[in-house]
Amino acid sequence: MAIDDVKWDVFKNLLGQIRTKVSMLNKQNKELKRENLKLKNKLEEIQKEQSDIFSEISESDRIAMRHQVSSLIDKINNHIGD
């Protein structure tokens, strides 16, 4: 029976270590969730403060820019295709 007692003590010890580790990981998880929430809120605030670069330019300038970008893409595609 002494061997069974030793095995039982080892089992309880290992189980205690597992519980301690799980508890520590749960606390760490909660801290990371709080930090993540803070970072998400900060990101949302920053995004609200930023203005869209396209809202600052007129419609005609947007069309001209779109045409220039399309032209550049066509040139790149033609160059790659050769």
C-alpha positions as CSV (number, residue, x, y, z in Angstrom):
1,M,0.0,0.0,0.0
2,A,2.9,2.4,0.5
3,I,3.5,2.5,-3.3
4,D,-0.2,3.4,-3.8
5,D,0.2,6.2,-1.2
6,V,3.3,7.5,-3.0
7,K,1.5,7.5,-6.3
8,W,-1.5,9.2,-4.8
9,D,0.7,11.9,-3.3
10,V,2.5,12.4,-6.6
11,F,-0.8,12.6,-8.4
12,K,-2.2,15.2,-5.9
13,N,1.1,17.2,-6.3
14,L,0.9,17.2,-10.1
15,L,-2.8,18.1,-10.0
16,G,-2.1,21.0,-7.7
17,Q,0.6,22.2,-10.1
18,I,-1.8,22.0,-13.0
19,R,-4.5,23.9,-11.0
20,T,-1.9,26.6,-10.2
21,K,-0.9,26.9,-13.8
22,V,-4.5,27.1,-15.0
23,S,-5.3,29.7,-12.5
24,M,-2.3,31.8,-13.6
25,L,-3.2,31.4,-17.2
26,N,-6.8,32.5,-16.5
27,K,-5.5,35.6,-14.8
28,Q,-3.2,36.3,-17.6
29,N,-6.0,35.8,-20.1
30,K,-8.2,38.3,-18.2
31,E,-5.4,40.9,-18.2
32,L,-4.9,40.4,-21.9
33,K,-8.6,40.8,-22.6
34,R,-8.6,44.0,-20.7
35,E,-5.6,45.3,-22.5
36,N,-7.1,44.2,-25.9
37,L,-10.3,46.1,-25.1
38,K,-8.3,49.2,-24.2
39,L,-6.3,49.0,-27.4
40,K,-9.5,48.5,-29.5
41,N,-11.1,51.6,-27.8
42,K,-8.0,53.6,-28.5
43,L,-7.9,52.4,-32.1
44,E,-11.6,53.4,-32.6
45,E,-10.8,56.9,-31.1
46,I,-7.9,57.3,-33.5
47,Q,-10.0,56.2,-36.5
48,K,-12.7,58.6,-35.6
49,E,-10.2,61.5,-35.4
50,Q,-8.7,60.6,-38.8
51,S,-10.3,62.1,-41.8
52,D,-10.6,60.2,-45.0
53,I,-8.1,61.6,-47.5
54,F,-10.7,61.3,-50.2
55,S,-13.2,63.4,-48.3
56,E,-10.7,66.3,-48.6
57,I,-10.6,66.3,-52.4
58,S,-13.2,67.2,-54.9
59,E,-15.0,64.7,-57.1
60,S,-13.2,65.8,-60.2
61,D,-9.8,65.3,-58.5
62,R,-10.9,61.9,-57.4
63,I,-11.9,60.9,-60.9
64,A,-8.5,62.3,-62.2
65,M,-6.6,60.3,-59.6
66,R,-8.6,57.2,-60.4
67,H,-7.7,57.6,-64.0
68,Q,-4.0,58.1,-63.2
69,V,-4.0,55.0,-61.0
70,S,-5.8,52.9,-63.7
71,S,-3.3,54.2,-66.3
72,L,-0.3,53.2,-64.1
73,I,-1.8,49.7,-63.5
74,D,-2.3,49.3,-67.2
75,K,1.4,50.3,-67.8
76,I,2.6,47.9,-65.2
77,N,0.5,45.1,-66.6
78,N,1.8,45.8,-70.1
79,H,5.4,45.8,-68.9
80,I,5.0,42.6,-67.0
81,G,3.2,40.9,-69.9
82,D,6.2,41.7,-72.3
